[in-house]
Amino acid sequence: MVIRRRARRFLIPLVLYSISAGVAAYFVHHAHSGARGIEAQQKYEAQVAELSAELDGLKTQRSEWERRIALLRSDQIDRDLLEERARVMLGRVHKNDLVIITGP
């Protein structure tokens, strides 16, 4: 009888602490590696940085295209650009041009 009381005094807190430690470990594990955990947040931040770099490149490309389109407007046509586009579209070259064929 005395042994049972001592065992209960020892085992009941041990079981409760073990269960609460298990529950805490479960939540810590999922907070770190779960779908919305720290690792997922780092992956999202890396993806955001990659997409931001791509967006900056596309903005630069768009501004370049807008500048070239502005040169082709009817009120101010850049003659060099017009000649270049005409040559490309017609497949012609000037007799003084050097043509380098690079393959397919």
N, CA and C atoms as an extended XYZ file, in Angstrom:
312
Properties=species:S:1:pos:R:3:atomname:S:1:resname:S:1:resid:I:1 pbc="F F F"
N         0.807       -1.174        0.000 N   MET     1
C         0.000        0.000        0.000 CA  MET     1
C         0.867        1.262        0.000 C   MET     1
N         1.885        1.281        0.780 N   VAL     2
C         2.774        2.417        0.826 CA  VAL     2
C         3.527        2.536       -0.493 C   VAL     2
N         3.867        1.410       -1.062 N   ILE     3
C         4.581        1.402       -2.332 CA  ILE     3
C         3.689        1.964       -3.439 C   ILE     3
N         2.424        1.612       -3.410 N   ARG     4
C         1.497        2.127       -4.427 CA  ARG     4
C         1.355        3.650       -4.330 C   ARG     4
N         1.298        4.174       -3.118 N   ARG     5
C         1.186        5.618       -2.937 CA  ARG     5
C         2.437        6.312       -3.467 C   ARG     5
N         3.603        5.751       -3.138 N   ARG     6
C         4.847        6.340       -3.626 CA  ARG     6
C         4.928        6.249       -5.148 C   ARG     6
N         4.479        5.132       -5.691 N   ALA     7
C         4.495        4.965       -7.147 CA  ALA     7
C         3.547        5.961       -7.804 C   ALA     7
N         2.386        6.161       -7.205 N   ARG     8
C         1.440        7.143       -7.752 CA  ARG     8
C         2.005        8.561       -7.662 C   ARG     8
N         2.640        8.892       -6.557 N   ARG     9
C         3.234       10.213       -6.398 CA  ARG     9
C         4.320       10.461       -7.455 C   ARG     9
N         4.988        9.415       -7.825 N   PHE    10
C         6.066        9.539       -8.791 CA  PHE    10
C         5.581        9.421      -10.231 C   PHE    10
N         4.707        8.453      -10.502 N   LEU    11
C         4.295        8.165      -11.873 CA  LEU    11
C         3.289        9.165      -12.430 C   LEU    11
N         2.352        9.635      -11.638 N   ILE    12
C         1.327       10.556      -12.149 CA  ILE    12
C         1.970       11.855      -12.647 C   ILE    12
N         2.834       12.521      -11.870 N   PRO    13
C         3.486       13.718      -12.430 CA  PRO    13
C         4.382       13.390      -13.621 C   PRO    13
N         5.056       12.235      -13.568 N   LEU    14
C         5.910       11.842      -14.686 CA  LEU    14
C         5.099       11.669      -15.966 C   LEU    14
N         3.949       11.032      -15.886 N   VAL    15
C         3.083       10.839      -17.055 CA  VAL    15
C         2.538       12.188      -17.540 C   VAL    15
N         2.122       13.046      -16.614 N   LEU    16
C         1.598       14.350      -17.022 CA  LEU    16
C         2.670       15.209      -17.681 C   LEU    16
N         3.870       15.215      -17.099 N   TYR    17
C         4.962       15.973      -17.710 CA  TYR    17
C         5.337       15.392      -19.074 C   TYR    17
N         5.311       14.082      -19.185 N   SER    18
C         5.638       13.447      -20.462 CA  SER    18
C         4.611       13.808      -21.531 C   SER    18
N         3.349       13.785      -21.169 N   ILE    19
C         2.292       14.133      -22.127 CA  ILE    19
C         2.410       15.603      -22.532 C   ILE    19
N         2.605       16.487      -21.558 N   SER    20
C         2.718       17.908      -21.899 CA  SER    20
C         3.985       18.185      -22.714 C   SER    20
N         5.086       17.469      -22.446 N   ALA    21
C         6.294       17.625      -23.253 CA  ALA    21
C         6.062       17.121      -24.667 C   ALA    21
N         5.315       16.046      -24.803 N   GLY    22
C         4.984       15.528      -26.137 CA  GLY    22
C         4.130       16.503      -26.927 C   GLY    22
N         3.146       17.094      -26.276 N   VAL    23
C         2.286       18.075      -26.946 CA  VAL    23
C         3.102       19.309      -27.343 C   VAL    23
N         3.955       19.775      -26.444 N   ALA    24
C         4.793       20.930      -26.761 CA  ALA    24
C         5.741       20.605      -27.914 C   ALA    24
N         6.326       19.411      -27.919 N   ALA    25
C         7.223       19.001      -29.004 CA  ALA    25
C         6.470       18.930      -30.326 C   ALA    25
N         5.234       18.459      -30.295 N   TYR    26
C         4.408       18.389      -31.504 CA  TYR    26
C         4.219       19.779      -32.103 C   TYR    26
N         3.855       20.745      -31.276 N   PHE    27
C         3.620       22.092      -31.770 CA  PHE    27
C         4.910       22.771      -32.222 C   PHE    27
N         6.004       22.536      -31.514 N   VAL    28
C         7.293       23.111      -31.924 CA  VAL    28
C         7.725       22.538      -33.269 C   VAL    28
N         7.542       21.235      -33.444 N   HIS    29
C         7.910       20.603      -34.718 CA  HIS    29
C         7.113       21.195      -35.868 C   HIS    29
N         5.812       21.333      -35.686 N   HIS    30
C         4.990       21.877      -36.772 CA  HIS    30
C         5.191       23.376      -36.960 C   HIS    30
N         5.585       24.078      -35.911 N   ALA    31
C         5.896       25.497      -36.074 CA  ALA    31
C         7.174       25.675      -36.873 C   ALA    31
N         8.044       24.711      -36.810 N   HIS    32
C         9.307       24.806      -37.547 CA  HIS    32
C         9.188       24.277      -38.969 C   HIS    32
N         8.599       23.110      -39.140 N   SER    33
C         8.619       22.483      -40.465 CA  SER    33
C         7.226       22.229      -41.037 C   SER    33
N         6.229       22.846      -40.519 N   GLY    34
C         4.882       22.646      -41.030 CA  GLY    34
C         4.620       23.452      -42.287 C   GLY    34
N         3.387       23.409      -42.752 N   ALA    35
C         3.005       24.103      -43.984 CA  ALA    35
C         3.126       25.620      -43.842 C   ALA    35
N         2.996       26.126      -42.626 N   ARG    36
C         3.137       27.563      -42.385 CA  ARG    36
C         4.243       27.846      -41.377 C   ARG    36
N         5.222       26.972      -41.338 N   GLY    37
C         6.301       27.089      -40.376 CA  GLY    37
C         7.432       27.975      -40.852 C   GLY    37
N         8.526       27.913      -40.111 N   ILE    38
C         9.682       28.758      -40.389 CA  ILE    38
C        10.324       28.384      -41.725 C   ILE    38
N        10.455       27.091      -41.994 N   GLU    39
C        11.056       26.661      -43.265 CA  GLU    39
C        10.211       27.101      -44.451 C   GLU    39
N         8.908       26.989      -44.330 N   ALA    40
C         8.022       27.428      -45.413 CA  ALA    40
C         8.126       28.930      -45.623 C   ALA    40
N         8.262       29.670      -44.531 N   GLN    41
C         8.408       31.122      -44.641 CA  GLN    41
C         9.700       31.484      -45.361 C   GLN    41
N        10.774       30.764      -45.072 N   GLN    42
C        12.039       31.024      -45.752 CA  GLN    42
C        11.932       30.703      -47.235 C   GLN    42
N        11.229       29.625      -47.578 N   LYS    43
C        11.021       29.289      -48.993 CA  LYS    43
C        10.215       30.383      -49.688 C   LYS    43
N         9.188       30.894      -49.010 N   TYR    44
C         8.378       31.963      -49.595 CA  TYR    44
C         9.198       33.236      -49.787 C   TYR    44
N        10.058       33.550      -48.823 N   GLU    45
C        10.886       34.739      -48.951 CA  GLU    45
C        11.881       34.606      -50.104 C   GLU    45
N        12.425       33.397      -50.297 N   ALA    46
C        13.328       33.167      -51.426 CA  ALA    46
C        12.569       33.305      -52.746 C   ALA    46
N        11.352       32.787      -52.770 N   GLN    47
C        10.536       32.883      -53.980 CA  GLN    47
C        10.168       34.342      -54.263 C   GLN    47
N         9.887       35.101      -53.227 N   VAL    48
C         9.567       36.522      -53.402 CA  VAL    48
C        10.774       37.268      -53.956 C   VAL    48
N        11.966       36.954      -53.446 N   ALA    49
C        13.179       37.619      -53.943 CA  ALA    49
C        13.416       37.274      -55.409 C   ALA    49
N        13.206       36.004      -55.771 N   GLU    50
C        13.389       35.575      -57.165 CA  GLU    50
C        12.387       36.269      -58.080 C   GLU    50
N        11.137       36.328      -57.659 N   LEU    51
C        10.117       36.967      -58.478 CA  LEU    51
C        10.323       38.483      -58.556 C   LEU    51
N        10.846       39.081      -57.495 N   SER    52
C        11.139       40.520      -57.537 CA  SER    52
C        12.251       40.812      -58.536 C   SER    52
N        13.266       39.952      -58.562 N   ALA    53
C        14.343       40.131      -59.537 CA  ALA    53
C        13.809       39.979      -60.957 C   ALA    53
N        12.930       39.007      -61.156 N   GLU    54
C        12.330       38.807      -62.485 CA  GLU    54
C        11.473       40.011      -62.865 C   GLU    54
N        10.742       40.547      -61.898 N   LEU    55
C         9.908       41.730      -62.160 CA  LEU    55
C        10.766       42.929      -62.547 C   LEU    55
N        11.880       43.116      -61.864 N   ASP    56
C        12.773       44.226      -62.213 CA  ASP    56
C        13.307       44.072      -63.633 C   ASP    56
N        13.668       42.845      -63.999 N   GLY    57
C        14.135       42.597      -65.366 CA  GLY    57
C        13.053       42.880      -66.392 C   GLY    57
N        11.834       42.466      -66.094 N   LEU    58
C        10.729       42.713      -67.021 CA  LEU    58
C        10.391       44.197      -67.118 C   LEU    58
N        10.512       44.923      -66.006 N   LYS    59
C        10.268       46.368      -66.058 CA  LYS    59
C        11.312       47.056      -66.931 C   LYS    59
N        12.558       46.611      -66.800 N   THR    60
C        13.621       47.173      -67.636 CA  THR    60
C        13.357       46.878      -69.106 C   THR    60
N        12.959       45.638      -69.380 N   GLN    61
C        12.669       45.249      -70.764 CA  GLN    61
C        11.480       46.047      -71.305 C   GLN    61
N        10.479       46.242      -70.471 N   ARG    62
C         9.314       47.012      -70.917 CA  ARG    62
C         9.686       48.458      -71.213 C   ARG    62
N        10.495       49.059      -70.358 N   SER    63
C        10.891       50.449      -70.614 CA  SER    63
C        11.716       50.549      -71.891 C   SER    63
N        12.540       49.535      -72.161 N   GLU    64
C        13.308       49.522      -73.419 CA  GLU    64
C        12.366       49.439      -74.618 C   GLU    64
N        11.364       48.572      -74.530 N   TRP    65
C        10.401       48.467      -75.636 CA  TRP    65
C         9.596       49.746      -75.797 C   TRP    65
N         9.219       50.363      -74.687 N   GLU    66
C         8.470       51.621      -74.782 CA  GLU    66
C         9.318       52.715      -75.426 C   GLU    66
N        10.609       52.729      -75.117 N   ARG    67
C        11.501       53.712      -75.742 CA  ARG    67
C        11.601       53.469      -77.238 C   ARG    67
N        11.727       52.183      -77.634 N   ARG    68
C        11.820       51.881      -79.072 CA  ARG    68
C        10.510       52.178      -79.800 C   ARG    68
N         9.397       51.928      -79.160 N   ILE    69
C         8.095       52.225      -79.769 CA  ILE    69
C         7.918       53.729      -79.919 C   ILE    69
N         8.390       54.474      -78.928 N   ALA    70
C         8.293       55.937      -79.014 CA  ALA    70
C         9.092       56.461      -80.198 C   ALA    70
N        10.184       55.795      -80.553 N   LEU    71
C        10.970       56.219      -81.707 CA  LEU    71
C        10.258       55.954      -83.029 C   LEU    71
N         9.310       55.021      -83.039 N   LEU    72
C         8.595       54.689      -84.272 CA  LEU    72
C         7.266       55.428      -84.422 C   LEU    72
N         6.950       56.331      -83.528 N   ARG    73
C         5.692       57.069      -83.626 CA  ARG    73
C         5.717       57.958      -84.860 C   ARG    73
N         4.545       58.289      -85.346 N   SER    74
C         4.437       59.002      -86.614 CA  SER    74
C         4.988       60.430      -86.555 C   SER    74
N         4.917       61.080      -85.409 N   ASP    75
C         5.375       62.460      -85.356 CA  ASP    75
C         6.899       62.585      -85.330 C   ASP    75
N         7.589       61.560      -84.875 N   GLN    76
C         9.051       61.600      -84.846 CA  GLN    76
C         9.601       60.207      -85.127 C   GLN    76
N         9.936       59.924      -86.338 N   ILE    77
C        10.442       58.613      -86.723 CA  ILE    77
C        11.961       58.680      -86.792 C   ILE    77
N        12.604       57.762      -86.100 N   ASP    78
C        14.056       57.660      -86.153 CA  ASP    78
C        14.416       56.915      -87.437 C   ASP    78
N        15.156       57.541      -88.305 N   ARG    79
C        15.440       56.966      -89.621 CA  ARG    79
C        16.296       55.704      -89.531 C   ARG    79
N        17.242       55.693      -88.633 N   ASP    80
C        18.076       54.497      -88.494 CA  ASP    80
C        17.259       53.293      -88.042 C   ASP    80
N        16.378       53.507      -87.074 N   LEU    81
C        15.541       52.414      -86.594 CA  LEU    81
C        14.566       51.960      -87.668 C   LEU    81
N        14.025       52.904      -88.430 N   LEU    82
C        13.119       52.565      -89.512 CA  LEU    82
C        13.833       51.739      -90.576 C   LEU    82
N        15.050       52.133      -90.925 N   GLU    83
C        15.824       51.389      -91.913 CA  GLU    83
C        16.159       49.992      -91.396 C   GLU    83
N        16.522       49.896      -90.146 N   GLU    84
C        16.841       48.585      -89.557 CA  GLU    84
C        15.633       47.662      -89.590 C   GLU    84
N        14.485       48.172      -89.211 N   ARG    85
C        13.264       47.343      -89.210 CA  ARG    85
C        12.874       46.943      -90.634 C   ARG    85
N        13.029       47.862      -91.583 N   ALA    86
C        12.696       47.543      -92.975 CA  ALA    86
C        13.614       46.451      -93.502 C   ALA    86
N        14.882       46.514      -93.175 N   ARG    87
C        15.824       45.473      -93.612 CA  ARG    87
C        15.477       44.121      -92.999 C   ARG    87
N        15.134       44.128      -91.749 N   VAL    88
C        14.783       42.867      -91.090 CA  VAL    88
C        13.520       42.283      -91.689 C   VAL    88
N        12.530       43.101      -91.917 N   MET    89
C        11.259       42.605      -92.439 CA  MET    89
C        11.378       42.153      -93.889 C   MET    89
N        12.179       42.844      -94.689 N   LEU    90
C        12.310       42.495      -96.092 CA  LEU    90
C        13.399       41.460      -96.342 C   LEU    90
N        14.247       41.225      -95.369 N   GLY    91
C        15.323       40.260      -95.539 CA  GLY    91
C        16.414       40.758      -96.467 C   GLY    91
N        16.654       42.046      -96.486 N   ARG    92
C        17.653       42.660      -97.375 CA  ARG    92
C        18.829       43.174      -96.552 C   ARG    92
N        19.954       43.296      -97.226 N   VAL    93
C        21.128       43.894      -96.594 CA  VAL    93
C        21.728       44.914      -97.539 C   VAL    93
N        22.467       45.828      -96.990 N   HIS    94
C        23.159       46.832      -97.772 CA  HIS    94
C        24.434       46.220      -98.332 C   HIS    94
N        24.936       46.739      -99.445 N   LYS    95
C        26.106       46.137     -100.082 CA  LYS    95
C        27.366       46.270      -99.230 C   LYS    95
N        27.407       47.233      -98.316 N   ASN    96
C        28.568       47.420      -97.465 CA  ASN    96
C        28.437       46.705      -96.108 C   ASN    96
N        27.293       46.043      -95.864 N   ASP    97
C        27.093       45.356      -94.605 CA  ASP    97
C        27.857       44.039      -94.576 C   ASP    97
N        28.322       43.653      -93.414 N   LEU    98
C        28.983       42.382      -93.209 CA  LEU    98
C        27.980       41.438      -92.571 C   LEU    98
N        27.723       40.300      -93.222 N   VAL    99
C        26.725       39.341      -92.735 CA  VAL    99
C        27.451       38.128      -92.185 C   VAL    99
N        27.150       37.777      -90.937 N   ILE   100
C        27.734       36.604      -90.292 CA  ILE   100
C        26.605       35.625      -90.034 C   ILE   100
N        26.660       34.450      -90.641 N   ILE   101
C        25.629       33.428      -90.469 CA  ILE   101
C        26.053       32.539      -89.297 C   ILE   101
N        25.197       32.443      -88.295 N   THR   102
C        25.563       31.695      -87.095 CA  THR   102
C        24.907       30.333      -87.015 C   THR   102
N        24.140       29.949      -87.950 N   GLY   103
C        23.496       28.641      -87.924 CA  GLY   103
C        22.009       28.754      -87.633 C   GLY   103
N        21.359       27.594      -87.485 N   PRO   104
C        19.903       27.626      -87.311 CA  PRO   104
C        19.476       28.208      -85.989 C   PRO   104
